[in-house]
Amino acid sequence: MAKLILLSVLIFTIALPGTAARDPNPMRGLKKAILWVALFNAAYAYGVLVLVPRFGFG
């Protein structure tokens, strides 16, 4: 499970901006990419700081 959490960073680092790049409006796509990456980083930090120690993975 801990490896999956670490691997998710690699997957979402490529997937989120790639998905936002398909937007026809470049500025809107950039804003989406920034928002999605920021939200993912917040969720990842929560997962690493709260969930991983709670479940005993680390």
All heavy atoms as TSV, in Angstrom:
chain	resi	resn	atom	element	x	y	z
A	1	MET	N	N	0.820	-1.191	0.000
A	1	MET	CA	C	0.000	0.000	0.000
A	1	MET	C	C	0.867	1.259	0.000
A	1	MET	O	O	0.552	2.224	-0.663
A	1	MET	CB	C	-0.921	-0.055	1.214
A	1	MET	CG	C	-1.875	1.081	1.284
A	1	MET	SD	S	-3.078	0.942	-0.023
A	1	MET	CE	C	-4.167	2.233	0.419
A	2	ALA	N	N	1.930	1.262	0.777
A	2	ALA	CA	C	2.811	2.433	0.837
A	2	ALA	C	C	3.458	2.681	-0.520
A	2	ALA	O	O	3.627	3.836	-0.928
A	2	ALA	CB	C	3.872	2.253	1.910
A	3	LYS	N	N	3.795	1.602	-1.231
A	3	LYS	CA	C	4.389	1.774	-2.561
A	3	LYS	C	C	3.383	2.368	-3.535
A	3	LYS	O	O	3.741	3.161	-4.393
A	3	LYS	CB	C	4.889	0.435	-3.090
A	3	LYS	CG	C	6.104	-0.071	-2.381
A	3	LYS	CD	C	6.584	-1.360	-2.982
A	3	LYS	CE	C	7.777	-1.889	-2.219
A	3	LYS	NZ	N	8.277	-3.137	-2.801
A	4	LEU	N	N	2.124	1.995	-3.379
A	4	LEU	CA	C	1.080	2.546	-4.243
A	4	LEU	C	C	0.908	4.042	-4.004
A	4	LEU	O	O	0.717	4.803	-4.950
A	4	LEU	CB	C	-0.238	1.817	-4.009
A	4	LEU	CG	C	-1.404	2.244	-4.871
A	4	LEU	CD1	C	-1.100	1.985	-6.341
A	4	LEU	CD2	C	-2.656	1.501	-4.462
A	5	ILE	N	N	1.008	4.458	-2.761
A	5	ILE	CA	C	0.910	5.892	-2.448
A	5	ILE	C	C	2.069	6.650	-3.085
A	5	ILE	O	O	1.886	7.723	-3.660
A	5	ILE	CB	C	0.858	6.108	-0.921
A	5	ILE	CG1	C	-0.463	5.568	-0.366
A	5	ILE	CG2	C	1.005	7.581	-0.576
A	5	ILE	CD1	C	-0.552	5.576	1.133
A	6	LEU	N	N	3.263	6.085	-3.004
A	6	LEU	CA	C	4.415	6.742	-3.634
A	6	LEU	C	C	4.306	6.734	-5.158
A	6	LEU	O	O	4.664	7.706	-5.821
A	6	LEU	CB	C	5.704	6.057	-3.194
A	6	LEU	CG	C	6.080	6.228	-1.729
A	6	LEU	CD1	C	7.292	5.383	-1.406
A	6	LEU	CD2	C	6.324	7.680	-1.406
A	7	LEU	N	N	3.818	5.647	-5.706
A	7	LEU	CA	C	3.666	5.542	-7.156
A	7	LEU	C	C	2.609	6.507	-7.683
A	7	LEU	O	O	2.692	6.978	-8.816
A	7	LEU	CB	C	3.328	4.106	-7.544
A	7	LEU	CG	C	3.287	3.787	-9.025
A	7	LEU	CD1	C	4.657	4.019	-9.646
A	7	LEU	CD2	C	2.845	2.361	-9.234
A	8	SER	N	N	1.618	6.829	-6.858
A	8	SER	CA	C	0.567	7.741	-7.297
A	8	SER	C	C	1.119	9.118	-7.653
A	8	SER	O	O	0.569	9.798	-8.513
A	8	SER	CB	C	-0.513	7.865	-6.220
A	8	SER	OG	O	-0.035	8.573	-5.095
A	9	VAL	N	N	2.199	9.524	-7.016
A	9	VAL	CA	C	2.814	10.814	-7.348
A	9	VAL	C	C	3.296	10.804	-8.796
A	9	VAL	O	O	3.066	11.758	-9.545
A	9	VAL	CB	C	3.987	11.119	-6.393
A	9	VAL	CG1	C	4.754	12.331	-6.853
A	9	VAL	CG2	C	3.487	11.317	-4.994
A	10	LEU	N	N	3.935	9.737	-9.200
A	10	LEU	CA	C	4.426	9.654	-10.577
A	10	LEU	C	C	3.278	9.630	-11.574
A	10	LEU	O	O	3.331	10.291	-12.615
A	10	LEU	CB	C	5.293	8.405	-10.745
A	10	LEU	CG	C	6.568	8.374	-9.932
A	10	LEU	CD1	C	7.249	7.030	-10.079
A	10	LEU	CD2	C	7.481	9.487	-10.353
A	11	ILE	N	N	2.252	8.885	-11.264
A	11	ILE	CA	C	1.118	8.767	-12.183
A	11	ILE	C	C	0.403	10.102	-12.333
A	11	ILE	O	O	0.148	10.561	-13.451
A	11	ILE	CB	C	0.153	7.667	-11.698
A	11	ILE	CG1	C	0.836	6.307	-11.777
A	11	ILE	CG2	C	-1.133	7.684	-12.494
A	11	ILE	CD1	C	0.096	5.195	-11.075
A	12	PHE	N	N	0.089	10.738	-11.218
A	12	PHE	CA	C	-0.674	11.979	-11.288
A	12	PHE	C	C	0.147	13.169	-11.754
A	12	PHE	O	O	-0.409	14.134	-12.261
A	12	PHE	CB	C	-1.341	12.278	-9.945
A	12	PHE	CG	C	-2.546	11.425	-9.699
A	12	PHE	CD1	C	-2.506	10.361	-8.821
A	12	PHE	CD2	C	-3.726	11.675	-10.375
A	12	PHE	CE1	C	-3.623	9.570	-8.606
A	12	PHE	CE2	C	-4.841	10.893	-10.167
A	12	PHE	CZ	C	-4.788	9.835	-9.279
A	13	THR	N	N	1.465	13.116	-11.601
A	13	THR	CA	C	2.309	14.190	-12.124
A	13	THR	C	C	2.216	14.265	-13.640
A	13	THR	O	O	2.322	15.344	-14.233
A	13	THR	CB	C	3.768	13.971	-11.690
A	13	THR	OG1	O	3.825	13.990	-10.273
A	13	THR	CG2	C	4.680	15.037	-12.243
A	14	ILE	N	N	1.993	13.134	-14.275
A	14	ILE	CA	C	1.860	13.105	-15.730
A	14	ILE	C	C	0.395	13.204	-16.156
A	14	ILE	O	O	0.065	13.907	-17.108
A	14	ILE	CB	C	2.506	11.823	-16.286
A	14	ILE	CG1	C	4.006	11.875	-16.024
A	14	ILE	CG2	C	2.217	11.652	-17.762
A	14	ILE	CD1	C	4.735	10.608	-16.315
A	15	ALA	N	N	-0.488	12.528	-15.446
A	15	ALA	CA	C	-1.887	12.433	-15.867
A	15	ALA	C	C	-2.662	13.744	-15.709
A	15	ALA	O	O	-3.443	14.102	-16.595
A	15	ALA	CB	C	-2.593	11.324	-15.087
A	16	LEU	N	N	-2.486	14.443	-14.622
A	16	LEU	CA	C	-3.279	15.658	-14.389
A	16	LEU	C	C	-2.972	16.770	-15.396
A	16	LEU	O	O	-3.897	17.301	-16.018
A	16	LEU	CB	C	-3.085	16.149	-12.955
A	16	LEU	CG	C	-3.690	15.252	-11.877
A	16	LEU	CD1	C	-3.371	15.801	-10.499
A	16	LEU	CD2	C	-5.166	15.091	-12.054
A	17	PRO	N	N	-1.721	17.153	-15.604
A	17	PRO	CA	C	-1.471	18.174	-16.625
A	17	PRO	C	C	-1.794	17.692	-18.038
A	17	PRO	O	O	-2.224	18.473	-18.885
A	17	PRO	CB	C	0.021	18.473	-16.495
A	17	PRO	CG	C	0.383	18.038	-15.130
A	17	PRO	CD	C	-0.512	16.884	-14.816
A	18	GLY	N	N	-1.603	16.405	-18.287
A	18	GLY	CA	C	-1.941	15.873	-19.605
A	18	GLY	C	C	-3.424	15.966	-19.901
A	18	GLY	O	O	-3.829	16.260	-21.026
A	19	THR	N	N	-4.222	15.724	-18.896
A	19	THR	CA	C	-5.677	15.840	-19.052
A	19	THR	C	C	-6.083	17.305	-19.237
A	19	THR	O	O	-6.935	17.616	-20.069
A	19	THR	CB	C	-6.389	15.259	-17.821
A	19	THR	OG1	O	-5.971	13.909	-17.652
A	19	THR	CG2	C	-7.882	15.304	-17.983
A	20	ALA	N	N	-5.488	18.196	-18.470
A	20	ALA	CA	C	-5.823	19.618	-18.583
A	20	ALA	C	C	-5.346	20.201	-19.914
A	20	ALA	O	O	-5.922	21.163	-20.416
A	20	ALA	CB	C	-5.204	20.396	-17.426
A	21	ALA	N	N	-4.323	19.622	-20.514
A	21	ALA	CA	C	-3.788	20.135	-21.779
A	21	ALA	C	C	-4.752	19.923	-22.943
A	21	ALA	O	O	-4.611	20.561	-23.980
A	21	ALA	CB	C	-2.458	19.476	-22.090
A	22	ARG	N	N	-5.723	19.059	-22.774
A	22	ARG	CA	C	-6.692	18.808	-23.842
A	22	ARG	C	C	-7.765	19.891	-23.944
A	22	ARG	O	O	-8.571	19.880	-24.867
A	22	ARG	CB	C	-7.357	17.458	-23.626
A	22	ARG	CG	C	-6.380	16.330	-23.752
A	22	ARG	CD	C	-7.041	15.014	-23.578
A	22	ARG	NE	N	-6.029	13.971	-23.693
A	22	ARG	CZ	C	-6.287	12.712	-23.831
A	22	ARG	NH1	N	-7.539	12.311	-23.844
A	22	ARG	NH2	N	-5.320	11.836	-23.928
A	23	ASP	N	N	-7.774	20.809	-23.006
A	23	ASP	CA	C	-8.758	21.891	-23.031
A	23	ASP	C	C	-8.461	22.799	-24.225
A	23	ASP	O	O	-7.314	23.164	-24.466
A	23	ASP	CB	C	-8.674	22.687	-21.731
A	23	ASP	CG	C	-9.873	23.563	-21.493
A	23	ASP	OD1	O	-10.361	24.170	-22.459
A	23	ASP	OD2	O	-10.322	23.639	-20.350
A	24	PRO	N	N	-9.483	23.176	-24.999
A	24	PRO	CA	C	-9.254	24.035	-26.169
A	24	PRO	C	C	-8.702	25.425	-25.819
A	24	PRO	O	O	-8.003	26.035	-26.615
A	24	PRO	CB	C	-10.628	24.168	-26.815
A	24	PRO	CG	C	-11.496	23.162	-26.179
A	24	PRO	CD	C	-10.859	22.737	-24.904
A	25	ASN	N	N	-9.038	25.921	-24.641
A	25	ASN	CA	C	-8.562	27.229	-24.202
A	25	ASN	C	C	-7.289	27.025	-23.364
A	25	ASN	O	O	-7.359	26.475	-22.272
A	25	ASN	CB	C	-9.649	27.916	-23.375
A	25	ASN	CG	C	-9.289	29.321	-22.977
A	25	ASN	OD1	O	-8.134	29.729	-23.064
A	25	ASN	ND2	N	-10.277	30.065	-22.521
A	26	PRO	N	N	-6.123	27.473	-23.846
A	26	PRO	CA	C	-4.872	27.204	-23.133
A	26	PRO	C	C	-4.828	27.795	-21.719
A	26	PRO	O	O	-4.317	27.149	-20.808
A	26	PRO	CB	C	-3.803	27.852	-24.008
A	26	PRO	CG	C	-4.413	28.017	-25.335
A	26	PRO	CD	C	-5.885	28.152	-25.109
A	27	MET	N	N	-5.362	28.985	-21.532
A	27	MET	CA	C	-5.311	29.605	-20.212
A	27	MET	C	C	-6.182	28.828	-19.220
A	27	MET	O	O	-5.792	28.607	-18.068
A	27	MET	CB	C	-5.759	31.070	-20.282
A	27	MET	CG	C	-5.557	31.804	-18.976
A	27	MET	SD	S	-3.859	31.799	-18.375
A	27	MET	CE	C	-3.121	32.999	-19.429
A	28	ARG	N	N	-7.348	28.413	-19.665
A	28	ARG	CA	C	-8.237	27.625	-18.802
A	28	ARG	C	C	-7.597	26.273	-18.483
A	28	ARG	O	O	-7.690	25.779	-17.358
A	28	ARG	CB	C	-9.600	27.441	-19.464
A	28	ARG	CG	C	-10.619	26.773	-18.566
A	28	ARG	CD	C	-11.979	26.746	-19.196
A	28	ARG	NE	N	-11.913	26.053	-20.486
A	28	ARG	CZ	C	-12.786	26.203	-21.467
A	28	ARG	NH1	N	-13.791	27.034	-21.328
A	28	ARG	NH2	N	-12.662	25.543	-22.595
A	29	GLY	N	N	-6.926	25.667	-19.457
A	29	GLY	CA	C	-6.225	24.407	-19.225
A	29	GLY	C	C	-5.102	24.558	-18.214
A	29	GLY	O	O	-4.899	23.685	-17.363
A	30	LEU	N	N	-4.374	25.662	-18.292
A	30	LEU	CA	C	-3.307	25.916	-17.332
A	30	LEU	C	C	-3.872	26.078	-15.926
A	30	LEU	O	O	-3.350	25.523	-14.967
A	30	LEU	CB	C	-2.521	27.166	-17.728
A	30	LEU	CG	C	-1.422	27.610	-16.757
A	30	LEU	CD1	C	-0.337	26.550	-16.671
A	30	LEU	CD2	C	-0.857	28.948	-17.179
A	31	LYS	N	N	-4.963	26.830	-15.809
A	31	LYS	CA	C	-5.595	27.021	-14.498
A	31	LYS	C	C	-6.106	25.692	-13.936
A	31	LYS	O	O	-5.969	25.428	-12.743
A	31	LYS	CB	C	-6.736	28.029	-14.603
A	31	LYS	CG	C	-6.251	29.442	-14.818
A	31	LYS	CD	C	-7.400	30.405	-14.951
A	31	LYS	CE	C	-6.920	31.810	-15.251
A	31	LYS	NZ	N	-8.031	32.757	-15.393
A	32	LYS	N	N	-6.674	24.862	-14.799
A	32	LYS	CA	C	-7.135	23.543	-14.348
A	32	LYS	C	C	-5.968	22.700	-13.861
A	32	LYS	O	O	-6.050	22.034	-12.832
A	32	LYS	CB	C	-7.836	22.800	-15.484
A	32	LYS	CG	C	-9.248	23.197	-15.727
A	32	LYS	CD	C	-9.832	22.307	-16.815
A	32	LYS	CE	C	-11.217	22.726	-17.183
A	32	LYS	NZ	N	-11.782	21.868	-18.245
A	33	ALA	N	N	-4.879	22.710	-14.615
A	33	ALA	CA	C	-3.710	21.912	-14.240
A	33	ALA	C	C	-3.156	22.362	-12.897
A	33	ALA	O	O	-2.846	21.531	-12.042
A	33	ALA	CB	C	-2.640	22.009	-15.318
A	34	ILE	N	N	-3.044	23.664	-12.701
A	34	ILE	CA	C	-2.522	24.185	-11.439
A	34	ILE	C	C	-3.445	23.813	-10.285
A	34	ILE	O	O	-2.993	23.368	-9.225
A	34	ILE	CB	C	-2.316	25.705	-11.525
A	34	ILE	CG1	C	-1.168	26.014	-12.485
A	34	ILE	CG2	C	-2.038	26.304	-10.151
A	34	ILE	CD1	C	-1.027	27.483	-12.829
A	35	LEU	N	N	-4.750	23.959	-10.480
A	35	LEU	CA	C	-5.715	23.627	-9.433
A	35	LEU	C	C	-5.677	22.140	-9.102
A	35	LEU	O	O	-5.609	21.756	-7.935
A	35	LEU	CB	C	-7.125	24.031	-9.873
A	35	LEU	CG	C	-8.245	23.650	-8.902
A	35	LEU	CD1	C	-8.106	24.439	-7.615
A	35	LEU	CD2	C	-9.589	23.881	-9.545
A	36	TRP	N	N	-5.683	21.293	-10.114
A	36	TRP	CA	C	-5.697	19.848	-9.882
A	36	TRP	C	C	-4.419	19.378	-9.197
A	36	TRP	O	O	-4.464	18.525	-8.311
A	36	TRP	CB	C	-5.905	19.096	-11.180
A	36	TRP	CG	C	-7.270	19.244	-11.757
A	36	TRP	CD1	C	-8.370	19.805	-11.168
A	36	TRP	CD2	C	-7.694	18.836	-13.063
A	36	TRP	NE1	N	-9.434	19.773	-12.029
A	36	TRP	CE2	C	-9.053	19.182	-13.190
A	36	TRP	CE3	C	-7.051	18.230	-14.121
A	36	TRP	CZ2	C	-9.767	18.918	-14.340
A	36	TRP	CZ3	C	-7.770	17.967	-15.266
A	36	TRP	CH2	C	-9.116	18.307	-15.374
A	37	VAL	N	N	-3.281	19.915	-9.602
A	37	VAL	CA	C	-2.021	19.524	-8.976
A	37	VAL	C	C	-1.982	20.005	-7.524
A	37	VAL	O	O	-1.534	19.271	-6.639
A	37	VAL	CB	C	-0.820	20.046	-9.787
A	37	VAL	CG1	C	0.482	19.873	-9.022
A	37	VAL	CG2	C	-0.741	19.333	-11.125
A	38	ALA	N	N	-2.463	21.206	-7.265
A	38	ALA	CA	C	-2.494	21.706	-5.885
A	38	ALA	C	C	-3.421	20.861	-5.012
A	38	ALA	O	O	-3.075	20.531	-3.869
A	38	ALA	CB	C	-2.942	23.169	-5.864
A	39	LEU	N	N	-4.587	20.489	-5.543
A	39	LEU	CA	C	-5.508	19.643	-4.778
A	39	LEU	C	C	-4.921	18.254	-4.541
A	39	LEU	O	O	-5.054	17.691	-3.449
A	39	LEU	CB	C	-6.854	19.540	-5.495
A	39	LEU	CG	C	-7.697	20.813	-5.529
A	39	LEU	CD1	C	-8.942	20.607	-6.379
A	39	LEU	CD2	C	-8.062	21.249	-4.129
A	40	PHE	N	N	-4.272	17.712	-5.546
A	40	PHE	CA	C	-3.639	16.408	-5.375
A	40	PHE	C	C	-2.535	16.481	-4.332
A	40	PHE	O	O	-2.392	15.579	-3.503
A	40	PHE	CB	C	-3.076	15.873	-6.689
A	40	PHE	CG	C	-2.261	14.626	-6.492
A	40	PHE	CD1	C	-2.889	13.425	-6.222
A	40	PHE	CD2	C	-0.885	14.668	-6.545
A	40	PHE	CE1	C	-2.146	12.279	-6.012
A	40	PHE	CE2	C	-0.133	13.524	-6.347
A	40	PHE	CZ	C	-0.768	12.326	-6.081
A	41	ASN	N	N	-1.730	17.539	-4.368
A	41	ASN	CA	C	-0.658	17.678	-3.380
A	41	ASN	C	C	-1.211	17.771	-1.961
A	41	ASN	O	O	-0.632	17.206	-1.032
A	41	ASN	CB	C	0.222	18.880	-3.694
A	41	ASN	CG	C	1.135	18.626	-4.853
A	41	ASN	OD1	O	1.449	17.487	-5.169
A	41	ASN	ND2	N	1.565	19.689	-5.505
A	42	ALA	N	N	-2.324	18.476	-1.788
A	42	ALA	CA	C	-2.945	18.562	-0.467
A	42	ALA	C	C	-3.460	17.194	-0.023
A	42	ALA	O	O	-3.269	16.782	1.131
A	42	ALA	CB	C	-4.086	19.575	-0.485
A	43	ALA	N	N	-4.107	16.467	-0.922
A	43	ALA	CA	C	-4.610	15.136	-0.584
A	43	ALA	C	C	-3.456	14.176	-0.307
A	43	ALA	O	O	-3.530	13.353	0.615
A	43	ALA	CB	C	-5.486	14.609	-1.718
A	44	TYR	N	N	-2.391	14.269	-1.072
A	44	TYR	CA	C	-1.226	13.411	-0.865
A	44	TYR	C	C	-0.570	13.706	0.481
A	44	TYR	O	O	-0.207	12.784	1.222
A	44	TYR	CB	C	-0.228	13.608	-2.002
A	44	TYR	CG	C	1.005	12.755	-1.856
A	44	TYR	CD1	C	0.968	11.409	-2.181
A	44	TYR	CD2	C	2.204	13.289	-1.388
A	44	TYR	CE1	C	2.092	10.609	-2.042
A	44	TYR	CE2	C	3.320	12.499	-1.243
A	44	TYR	CZ	C	3.264	11.160	-1.568
A	44	TYR	OH	O	4.366	10.386	-1.425
A	45	ALA	N	N	-0.420	14.975	0.816
A	45	ALA	CA	C	0.184	15.340	2.098
A	45	ALA	C	C	-0.668	14.825	3.253
A	45	ALA	O	O	-0.136	14.297	4.240
A	45	ALA	CB	C	0.347	16.853	2.191
A	46	TYR	N	N	-1.981	14.945	3.140
A	46	TYR	CA	C	-2.875	14.404	4.163
A	46	TYR	C	C	-2.684	12.897	4.275
A	46	TYR	O	O	-2.599	12.354	5.378
A	46	TYR	CB	C	-4.329	14.743	3.827
A	46	TYR	CG	C	-5.311	14.130	4.797
A	46	TYR	CD1	C	-5.525	14.714	6.037
A	46	TYR	CD2	C	-6.010	12.978	4.473
A	46	TYR	CE1	C	-6.414	14.156	6.936
A	46	TYR	CE2	C	-6.900	12.414	5.360
A	46	TYR	CZ	C	-7.108	13.008	6.595
A	46	TYR	OH	O	-7.989	12.450	7.478
A	47	GLY	N	N	-2.633	12.229	3.149
A	47	GLY	CA	C	-2.462	10.783	3.163
A	47	GLY	C	C	-1.158	10.350	3.801
A	47	GLY	O	O	-1.122	9.402	4.577
A	48	VAL	N	N	-0.099	11.037	3.484
A	48	VAL	CA	C	1.211	10.669	4.028
A	48	VAL	C	C	1.312	11.001	5.512
A	48	VAL	O	O	1.831	10.218	6.301
A	48	VAL	CB	C	2.345	11.363	3.237
A	48	VAL	CG1	C	3.677	11.220	3.934
A	48	VAL	CG2	C	2.415	10.782	1.837
A	49	LEU	N	N	0.794	12.147	5.913
A	49	LEU	CA	C	0.939	12.578	7.303
A	49	LEU	C	C	-0.071	11.941	8.251
A	49	LEU	O	O	0.234	11.743	9.429
A	49	LEU	CB	C	0.823	14.103	7.395
A	49	LEU	CG	C	1.937	14.883	6.709
A	49	LEU	CD1	C	1.633	16.369	6.735
A	49	LEU	CD2	C	3.266	14.592	7.364
A	50	VAL	N	N	-1.262	11.609	7.759
A	50	VAL	CA	C	-2.315	11.115	8.644
A	50	VAL	C	C	-2.622	9.640	8.407
A	50	VAL	O	O	-2.632	8.847	9.344
A	50	VAL	CB	C	-3.599	11.963	8.470
A	50	VAL	CG1	C	-4.736	11.402	9.294
A	50	VAL	CG2	C	-3.333	13.406	8.848
A	51	LEU	N	N	-2.863	9.257	7.171
A	51	LEU	CA	C	-3.326	7.898	6.897
A	51	LEU	C	C	-2.225	6.853	6.999
A	51	LEU	O	O	-2.453	5.762	7.527
A	51	LEU	CB	C	-3.986	7.838	5.519
A	51	LEU	CG	C	-5.245	8.681	5.355
A	51	LEU	CD1	C	-5.768	8.555	3.954
A	51	LEU	CD2	C	-6.297	8.281	6.365
A	52	VAL	N	N	-1.056	7.152	6.488
A	52	VAL	CA	C	0.018	6.154	6.502
A	52	VAL	C	C	0.387	5.775	7.938
A	52	VAL	O	O	0.443	4.587	8.266
A	52	VAL	CB	C	1.240	6.646	5.696
A	52	VAL	CG1	C	2.431	5.742	5.911
A	52	VAL	CG2	C	0.884	6.729	4.228
A	53	PRO	N	N	0.634	6.720	8.846
A	53	PRO	CA	C	0.935	6.303	10.224
A	53	PRO	C	C	-0.237	5.607	10.927
A	53	PRO	O	O	-0.040	4.691	11.727
A	53	PRO	CB	C	1.280	7.610	10.954
A	53	PRO	CG	C	1.642	8.556	9.893
A	53	PRO	CD	C	0.842	8.159	8.685
A	54	ARG	N	N	-1.458	6.012	10.618
A	54	ARG	CA	C	-2.632	5.418	11.259
A	54	ARG	C	C	-2.776	3.951	10.895
A	54	ARG	O	O	-3.147	3.127	11.722
A	54	ARG	CB	C	-3.891	6.191	10.875
A	54	ARG	CG	C	-5.129	5.669	11.592
A	54	ARG	CD	C	-6.339	6.493	11.278
A	54	ARG	NE	N	-6.147	7.844	11.806
A	54	ARG	CZ	C	-6.967	8.840	11.593
A	54	ARG	NH1	N	-8.016	8.677	10.833
A	54	ARG	NH2	N	-6.729	10.021	12.107
A	55	PHE	N	N	-2.498	3.613	9.644
A	55	PHE	CA	C	-2.638	2.236	9.192
A	55	PHE	C	C	-1.363	1.430	9.411
A	55	PHE	O	O	-1.341	0.236	9.136
A	55	PHE	CB	C	-3.057	2.186	7.731
A	55	PHE	CG	C	-4.435	2.726	7.492
A	55	PHE	CD1	C	-4.657	3.641	6.483
A	55	PHE	CD2	C	-5.513	2.304	8.238
A	55	PHE	CE1	C	-5.926	4.147	6.248
A	55	PHE	CE2	C	-6.779	2.790	8.016
A	55	PHE	CZ	C	-6.987	3.718	7.021
A	56	GLY	N	N	-0.298	2.078	9.856
A	56	GLY	CA	C	0.924	1.368	10.174
A	56	GLY	C	C	1.751	0.966	8.981
A	56	GLY	O	O	2.426	-0.050	9.005
A	57	PHE	N	N	1.699	1.744	7.900
A	57	PHE	CA	C	2.477	1.417	6.719
A	57	PHE	C	C	3.904	1.922	6.808
A	57	PHE	O	O	4.752	1.516	6.064
A	57	PHE	CB	C	1.838	1.997	5.457
A	57	PHE	CG	C	0.486	1.420	5.157
A	57	PHE	CD1	C	-0.607	2.242	4.984
A	57	PHE	CD2	C	0.313	0.053	5.049
A	57	PHE	CE1	C	-1.829	1.712	4.694
A	57	PHE	CE2	C	-0.909	-0.485	4.778
A	57	PHE	CZ	C	-2.002	0.349	4.601
A	58	GLY	N	N	4.149	2.887	7.658
A	58	GLY	CA	C	5.468	3.490	7.665
A	58	GLY	C	C	6.136	3.232	8.907
A	58	GLY	O	O	6.912	3.374	9.596
